[in-house]
Amino acid sequence: MGSRGERLFSPQINEKSRLMSPRDKDATFNMLHQQAIYQQRKQQLKSYEAEKNAVRDANKNVSVNVNKESDT
C-alpha cells in the first residue's frame, strides 16, 4: 500500500487460479497441512526403504561371508 492507502499492485487472478488457491484462512491452512502430511509420509517411506535396503545389503554380506567360511 502506498502512503495514502491505495494499492500499488493488484495482480489479475484468472478463474482457474481463483479455484485452485483458496482465499479463506481455514481452507488455506487445511491445504498446507495436508501437503505437509503428504511430504512427511513420503519422507518416512524413503527412510524406511533405505533402512530396509541397508539391512538387506548387510545380511547379504553376512551370508556371503558364511558361505565362504563353509566352503573352506
Protein Blocks (a to p, Z undefined) as FASTA:
>chain_A
ZZkopafbdcdddfklmmmmcfbfklmmmmmmmmmmmmmmmmmmmmmmmmmmmmmmmmmm
mmmmmmmmmmZZ
